[in-house]
Amino acid sequence: MENLIQPKILKGFRDFLPDAEIKRSILIEKLTTVFRSFGFVPIDTPVLEYSEILLRKSNGETEKQVFRFEDNGGRDVAMRFDLTVPFARFVAEHKNELYFPFKRYHIAKVWRGEKPQAGRYREFVQCDFDAVGSDSVAVDFEILLMMKTALNDIGVEDITIKLSHRGIFNRFLTKLGLKDKSEDILRAVDKLAKIGKDETTRILTEITLNESVAKEILRYIQGSDTFESTLALMEEMAGGEAEDTKRIRDIYELMRSLGIEKSYKLDPSITRGLDYYTGVVYETFLNKLPSIGSVCSGGRYDNLAGLYMKDRISGVGSSIGLDRLIAGLEQIGLDKQSSFIDAEIFCLDEKLTSHYMQTAQKLRTYGISCEVFPDAKKIGQQYTFAEKKDIQFGILIKQEDADKNVLTLKNLKTRETFENISVEEAAKKIIPNLKN
C-alpha cells in the first residue's frame, strides 16, 4: 500500500495504553472523592485563552514555555500552562454568578514547551484545588490538610509537605535593601534543591553584588532544626513578629491540634518561582524519592484575580502534578493496580450467552465490575486474556450449571476454586477483594 503516513507523536507527548490510563483514571477518581469530601466543586475552562490573559503577569521563563500562536481569526492565543491563571480569569468573569468563599477543583491537561525529562512532559494533567473569597487561616490550613489527605488516600503516606511564607521573605529582603531585586532572588532561591548551596550562593552574589549579603540570604533559607526554631529564625531575620509569622504560627497550632504536624516542615527555601504568590507557599516531596521534585505545590495568591477586575478577592490553592506523581509511584513500587474489572465470565458455550449476560448483570448489582468473554475460544486463550487484563476472578458456567443456577468461581491469582455456588455466594467471595 502506497502513501501510508507513519504513525508518530510529538516529543514530550504520549499515548496512554489501557494499563497506564487505568492507573491514572483510578487516581483521579480517588482524588475527586477527597476534593468533594471537603466541599469543593468542579469547574472547567477552555484550553485556549487570549495570550494577554495568560501572560499579563508572568516572568520571561513562563513565556518561553507557552505554546502561543495566531489563530485563523488573527487572534493572539496561547494554550494554558497551568490551571491557576485561567481560574483567576474565570472568577473575574463569573463573580456575580459565584458564591464566596468559592472552593473549586479542576482536573485537566495543561501544556508547557519545556525540555522533556523523567516525570516531566510537554502535555500533562494537573489536579488543582483552590478556595477564593477568604483570607482566613482556616482556608490556608484546609488546603494543606487536603494535600495530605488526598495523597494519603491514594496510598502515598511517606511524604513531607514543606511550607513557608512569601511575606516573611519579602520583609527580610526589604530589610536588606533588596526589595527591587526580589523576583530574581526568589527564582534563584527556588532552584536551591536542584543546583546546590555553592551555585545558589554564586548566583545570589551576582544578583546582590555582595557575597556577605548572599551568605545572609543563604542562612535565612537554610532555616533551623525544628518548625518552631526555624520560625523564630525567620522572624528575627525579617525584623520581628508580624501578621505573616503569626499566620504560620496559627497554621502550626492547627496541625498540632489534629496530630499531623510531623508531615509538615517549615522550609524558608520554599518560595515558588511564580511571582503571583503573596502568602503561604508549599511543596510536597516523596520521602523515598525526593529527586523527582515536588508532586503537589501551591500557595496564596491574594492579588491574582485583581489582574482582571477591580474587586480584591483573596485566593489560596494547590496543584498535584499527576504525571510526575505517577512516575514517582512507579519508581517506588506503589502503582500496582492496572484493571477496572473484577471478574471475567468465560464463554464455554455461545448458546449460554444470555445466561452469562444475566449473571454478569446480577454481579454488577453488588458493585462488582464484570465482563463476559464473547467467543467460545479455547479456555487457555480466555485465561491468558484475563491475566493480561489483570483480572482476579474467573467464572465458569456449563450447561448443567446453568440448569441448576450455579457456577464455578476461580481466583486467577491464587488458583483457589469454588464449585457449585450461587451468584450471591460468588459475590460474597469477590467483594472483599474489590479493587475500586
N, C-alpha and C positions, 0 to 999 in steps of 0.2 A: 504494500500500500504506500502510495507516494504522498508527500507533503504533510506527513504527520508532525504535529507540534510536540516538542519534547516537554514532558511534564516536569516542572520545576517551580520552586518558590524563591522569593527574595531572601537574601541574607538577613538574619535576625528575626525571621518569621517562621512559623511552624504549622504543620498539620498535627492534629491530635487523633491518634488511633483510640479505639474504644477503651483499652485499659487505662490510658493516661487521662482521657476525658471523664471516665467514670470516677477516678480518684478526685479530679478537680470538681466535678459536679457534687460529689458527696461532701467535700469540704465546704463548698458554697452553701449547701443545704443546712449543714450544721451551724455555720456562721450566721446564716439568716435566722435560724431559730433563736440564737443568742441575741441578735440585734432586736428582734421582735419582743423578746422577754424583758428587755429594758425599755420598751415603749417607743422604739424607733420605727419609722415608716419608710417604705421605698419610694424613690423617685427615679426619673431618667432624664437625660439631656442629650442633645444632638452630638454626633461625632464631630461635625464641622461647626466651627464658630468663626465669627469675624476675627481676623488677626489682632485687631486693636483690643478686642475683649480679652484674649488670652495673654497678650504680650504687653499690655499697658504698664504693668508693674512687675517686671522680671529682669533678671540680670542677663548679661551677654551670653553666658553659658547656656541658659534656657533657650534663647533664641536660636542658637546653633543646633539645638536638638529637635526643634519643632519641624514637623512636616508642613510646609507652608507653600501655597501656590495660588495662582489666579484661576478662578473657575470660569465656566463658559459664559457667565454673565459679566465677566470682568471684575469680579469682587475679590478682594484680598482676603483669603480664608486660610485657616490652619486646622489641623486635627488636634483634638485635645491631648495635652501631655500629662495632665492629671485630672482628677475629678473635683478638686477644691475650687479652682478658679471658675469653672462653669457653674459650680454651686453658688458662688458669690453672685454671679450674673443672674442665676435663677431666683435667688432671694430678692434681689433688687427688682426684677421684672414682675414677680408674683407676690410682693409683700402684702398687698391688700387682700390676697386670697389665702394667705397662710395664717397660722395661729402661733403665738410665741409664748414660751420658748418652743422652737420648732426643731424636732430631732429626726434626722433622716439617715438612711443608709443607701448606698448606691454601689452596685457591683457591676462593673463594665470594663471593656477594653479601653486602653489608652495607648498612645504611640509616641515614642521618642527615638530620634535618629542618632542614638549613641552607639559606641562600638560594642557589638555583641560579645559576651563572655559568659562564663559559667553562672547560671542563675539570673542572667540579665539579657533581655531581648528587646527588640525594637517595637514589638507588639506584645502587650501583656495585660493581665487582668488586675485591677485594683479593687479592693473592698474598702470603701470609705464609710465612716460613720461620724456625723457631726451634729452639734447642738448649737443653735444660734438664738439670740434673744435674751441671754442671761450671762452675767459676768460673775456668777457666784462660785465659791469654792466647791460647792456640791456638784456643779456641772463639770468642772475640771476633774474632780475625783471620779465621777461616774465614767468618764471616758477612759481614764486609767484603769478602773475596775473592769470595764468591758473588754479592754485589751487582754488582760489576764484571763478573764472568764472565757472569752472566745478561743484563745489559744489552748487553754486547759481542756475545753470541751471537744477539741479535735485531737486530743491526746498529747499535746505539747505542754508539758508541765515544767521541764527543766529549763527555765528561761530567766533572764534578768532584764527588767524594764528600767532603763536609765533615763533620768529626767533632770531638767534644770529650768532656769527662768531667764528669758532674754532680757527682761527688765533689769535684773541684778547685774548681768554682764554689761549692759549698756551704761548703767550707773558707774561701774568700775572703769569702763573706757573713758567716760566723761571726766572722772576724777584724774585720769592720766592725761587728759587733754587730747584724746584721740577720737572723739565722737565723730568727726568728719571722715575718719578712716574706718568706721565701724563695719561697713559691708565687706571691705577687703579683709579685715581681721577675722570677721565671722567665717568667711569662706576658708581662710587658712586654718582656723581652729577646727572647723568641721572635718578637715582631712587628717587630723592628728592620728587617728587609729590606722589610717591607710599608709601614711608616709613616715610616721615615727616622730619622736621628740626632736632629734637633731635637725631634720629637714624642716619641721614646723618652726623651730627657733630661727633657722636661716631665713625663711620666708617672712616671719614676723619682724626680723631685723631689717629686712629690705623695706617693709611697709612703714615701720616706725622710725627708721634711720637711727635706731638707738638699741644696742644689744642688751643693755641693762633693763630697758623697758620691755623688750621682747621676753627676757627671762622672767620678769614680773608677771607678764601675761601667762606665761607657761606655768608659773607657780600657782596662779589662780585656777587655771583649767585642770591642773592635776589633782586638786582637792585634797582630802584627808582620808582617814581610815574608816570613819563611820558616817552615817547620814547626818547626825547631829553635829559632829566636828567639822564636816565639810560645809554645812550651812553656816556655822559660826565663822569659818574662814572666809567664805564668800561675803557674808555680811560685813565683816571687818574691812576687807579689801575694797568693798563697794562704798564704804562711807557710813556704815551703821544700819540699824533696823529701819525698814520702810515697808510699804504695802506689799512689795514683791517678795521680800523674805518672809513676811507674815503669811502670805499665800502658801508658800512652800511648807512652812511650819504647820499650818492648818491641814494641808493635804496629808502630811506625815501622821498627824494625830488621827485622821480618819482611817488611814492604813492600819495603824496600830489597833484601833477600835475593832477592826474586822480580822485582826490577826494575820494580815497578809504582807506586812512590811518587809519581810525577808526577800520577797520577789522584786523589790524596787531598790535602786541605788541612785543617790544624788551624785551626778557627774557633771561638773561645770564645763567639760569639753563638749557636751551635747548642746549645740547651738542651732542646728538645722540651717543649711545654706540658703534656703529660700528666704527672701527678705520681707515676706508678708507676716512672718511670725512676730508677735509682740510680747507674749507672756510665757506661760509654762510650755516647755518643749520636751519631747521624749522620743526614744528609740528602743527597740526590743531586739534582744540577741538570744540565739540558741546557745546555751552554755556548752554544749558538745561540739558546736560548730560556729564559733564567733567570727571566723574568717569570711563567712558568706555575707556578713553585714546585717544591717537591721531588716527585720521581716515585718515590722509594724511601727510606723513613725507618725508624728504629727505634732500638734501644739495649738496654742491660742493665737488667733489672728484678728484681733479686735477691729482693725481698720480695713480689712479686705473688702467687705461689701460696700464700704464708703467710696470705693473707686467708681461705683455705678449709680450711687444715689446719695442724697444729702443726709438722710437719716443715718445715725450711727447705730449699728447693730453688732453686738459682740458675738464672737463665734469661737468654738474650740472643736477639734476633731482629730481623727487618726485614720491611717490608711494601712491596710495589710497588703503587701505585695505578694499576691497569691502564687505567682510562678516562682518567685525566689523562695518562698516558704516551701513549696512542693519540692524544689531542688534540694533544699536543706533536709527535708524529711526523708528523701530518698537516700541521702548520704548517711544519715544516722539510723536508718532502718525503721522508720515509723510510717511507711507508706504501703502497708500490707494489702489493703482492700482493692480489689480490681473487678468486682462483679456486683451488679444490681440484683442478680437473680439468685433466689434461694433454692429452688427446686426445678428439675427438668423431668418432665413426663416422657419417658421413652416410647417410641412408636413400635410396638411389637406386631400390630395388625392394623392396617389402614381402615379396616371395617369398624374399628373401635374408636375412630376419630371423634365421633360425637361424645362418647363416654369420656375420652381423655379431656375434651374441652370442658365438660361438666365438672370433672374432678378438679381441673385447674381453677375453674371459677369458684368452686367451694373453698379451695385453699386460699384464694385471694381474699375471701371474706374474713379470714383470720389474720390478715395483714402479711401474708406470705407471698412474695413475688414468685411467679411460676410461669413457665412456658412449656408448650407441647412441641416435641420434635415432629416435623411434618411428614417425614418419609420413613417407610419401614426398611431402613438400611440395616446392615449387619450391626448387631448390638455393640461390637467392639468399636465401630466407627462412631456410634452415638455416644459411647463412653468418652472417647477421645474428644469429641465436640464439647461435651460438658466440662471436661478437665481443662480444655483450652480457655473456656469462659470462666473458670474458677468457681464452678457451681458445686455446692457442698452436697446436695441431696439429689438422688435419682429415684424415680418412681416407675415401677414396672407393673403393668396390668395386662394379664392374658384374658382370653375369653371366659374361662371358668372363674377368674377373679371378678370380672365384670358382672357375671351372673350372680355371684354371692355378695357383690358390692364391697369387695375388699381389695387390698393392694399390697405390694411389697415395697418397703422403703429401704433404700440403701444409702448409708453415709459414704460418699465417694472419697472422703479424706481418710476415714478410719477403717473402711470396708465393713463396718458393722451393718448387719441386715435384720430387718423386722418383717416377718411374713404374716400374711392373713390378718392385717389390721385395717380398721376403718379409716376414712378420711380424717375424722375427728381425732383419732389416736395418732395418726401421722402428723397432724398439725401440732399436737402437744409435744411431739418429739422434735419437731423442726423449730418451733418458736424460741426455745432457749438459745438457739444458735443464730438467730436472725442477725444480719449484718447491719441493717439500717435502723 
